[in-house]
Amino acid sequence: MTLAPHLMGWIAERLEDLNTPYDDICEARITFMQQGRREAVCIELLLAGKSLHVTQRSTTPDAAVDAAFRVVQRELHDVRAARQARTSIGVA
């Protein structure tokens, strides 16, 4: 599958936005798959001590990427909030 240049740029921007200001994403992997007539996108993020894995499907690659980023953003928020809560009570 060949990705449109605008989609690759948009993905890079979204990843940078997710990592700012925390700078805690060590590795990001995005995989595109076609499942029947639907597009699937898998986003894997590796953080210090934690990994996130999200797969979303839609009718177009753009829509699948957008859906996957919305889910991973919520999960990343939850991970960071839990880390902050542990840090605020003195647990590293």
Buried (B, 14 or more C-beta within 10 A) or exposed (E): EEBEEEBEEBBEEBBEEBBEEEEBBEEBEBEBEEEEEEBBBBBBBBBEEBEBEBBBBBEEBBBBBBBBBEBBBEBBEEBBEEBEEEEEEEEE
